[in-house]
Amino acid sequence: MTQLDPVIRSFYRDRYVEDDRLVVRGHGRLEFLRTQELLRRWLPPASDVLDVGGATGVHARWLAADGHRVTLVDPVPEHVEQAATIGTFAAEEGDARALRQADASVDVTLLLGPLYHLVEAADRARALAEAVRVTRPGGLVVAAGINRYGGLLEAGSNGTLTEENLSLFLDAFASGSIDGTKGFTVAYFHHADELATELTTAGVTDVEVLGIEGPASNILENAAPEAIETLLPAAVLLARHVESDPNLQAASPHFLAHGRVVD
Ligand SMILES: C[S@@+](CC[C@H](N)C(=O)[O-])C[C@H]1O[C@@H](n2cnc3c(N)ncnc32)[C@H](O)[C@@H]1O
């Protein structure tokens, strides 16, 4: 099996509670609601869905409840074990760069996370080529990317950006990646047009890239817990309204790209 970088595995096993990421804090809830809204807009009913990098099943759970037949794949064994306990979808270990699934075997392939951690362009190309391979002609590929500006916007909004650490953010911004020695783990950060080009190059057609959370995400991250219920609906409405405006796309911490595998 293609090996996951041990730094990424230990980050998810020892330093991070992935199961909480999209359900506890305001900006995570915004990411979840908007991802759910976009997937529900795009997925045909009762699809065979491959959720690659599906972690503990945060999306697989509701996709299965919506009537899709879901298989979750993740390289972190602890994620797969936890996902398997839900019981309404299949869960197995695997890597986006070398999927076990047969050619043209699913209607929809989701990559909601693997591209965050594939720093080398060749690895991202392999993951996208695999998504195209396993998806039926005419089927859907959906891939998320972290916005290149995301870390800088977050630090500039939550008070952690200083003259001393500014260069760290600028270096990550210039190179597009971080090595996992400070803060988050090994990660790659996209520009929206770069993500579109990567999908198109892999053979995905009619590609569109949308901002997921919109410009209010960092306000939600920093808001008092009692303010979240008021702020969240407005933030969702704002994100929906500006999702495809190229002038505001880079205000979202994440992008969601979708397109079809050529018939
Ligand atoms: C930030 S989490 C996102 C989880 C979930 N899909 C979501 O949208 O909230 C990133 C996930 O990608 C997985 N991942 C990292 N590298 C991967 C790879 N090479 N292939 C497949 N999944 C990978 C991680 O184990 C983790 O579960």
The ligand as a MOL file (V3000), in Angstrom:
LIG
                    3D

  0  0  0     0  0            999 V3000
M  V30 BEGIN CTAB
M  V30 COUNTS 27 29 0 0 0
M  V30 BEGIN ATOM
M  V30 1 C -8.9240 17.4190 7.5090 0
M  V30 2 S -9.3790 15.7410 7.3370 0 CHG=1
M  V30 3 C -10.9090 15.8640 6.4320 0
M  V30 4 C -11.8580 14.7850 6.7910 0
M  V30 5 C -13.2580 14.8450 6.1730 0
M  V30 6 N -13.2430 14.3330 4.8000 0
M  V30 7 C -13.8420 16.2250 6.1890 0
M  V30 8 O -14.1720 16.7560 5.1240 0
M  V30 9 O -13.9940 16.7870 7.2790 0 CHG=-1
M  V30 10 C -8.2670 15.0850 6.1060 0
M  V30 11 C -8.3940 13.5890 5.9360 0
M  V30 12 O -7.5930 13.1820 4.8160 0
M  V30 13 C -6.9560 11.9660 5.1640 0
M  V30 14 N -5.7720 11.8030 4.3080 0
M  V30 15 C -4.5450 12.3230 4.4650 0
M  V30 16 N -3.7330 11.8940 3.4800 0
M  V30 17 C -4.4650 11.0660 2.6960 0
M  V30 18 C -4.1760 10.2850 1.5500 0
M  V30 19 N -2.9400 10.2520 1.0040 0
M  V30 20 N -5.1730 9.5390 1.0190 0
M  V30 21 C -6.4170 9.5460 1.5640 0
M  V30 22 N -6.7290 10.2670 2.6510 0
M  V30 23 C -5.7680 11.0170 3.2190 0
M  V30 24 C -6.6520 12.1080 6.6350 0
M  V30 25 O -6.4260 10.8550 7.2520 0
M  V30 26 C -7.9100 12.8120 7.1410 0
M  V30 27 O -8.8800 11.8690 7.5210 0
M  V30 END ATOM
M  V30 BEGIN BOND
M  V30 1 1 1 2
M  V30 2 1 2 3
M  V30 3 1 2 10
M  V30 4 1 3 4
M  V30 5 1 4 5
M  V30 6 1 5 6
M  V30 7 1 5 7
M  V30 8 2 7 8
M  V30 9 1 7 9
M  V30 10 1 10 11
M  V30 11 1 11 12
M  V30 12 1 11 26
M  V30 13 1 12 13
M  V30 14 1 13 14
M  V30 15 1 13 24
M  V30 16 1 14 15
M  V30 17 1 14 23
M  V30 18 2 15 16
M  V30 19 1 16 17
M  V30 20 1 17 18
M  V30 21 2 17 23
M  V30 22 1 18 19
M  V30 23 2 18 20
M  V30 24 1 20 21
M  V30 25 2 21 22
M  V30 26 1 22 23
M  V30 27 1 24 25
M  V30 28 1 24 26
M  V30 29 1 26 27
M  V30 END BOND
M  V30 END CTAB
M  END
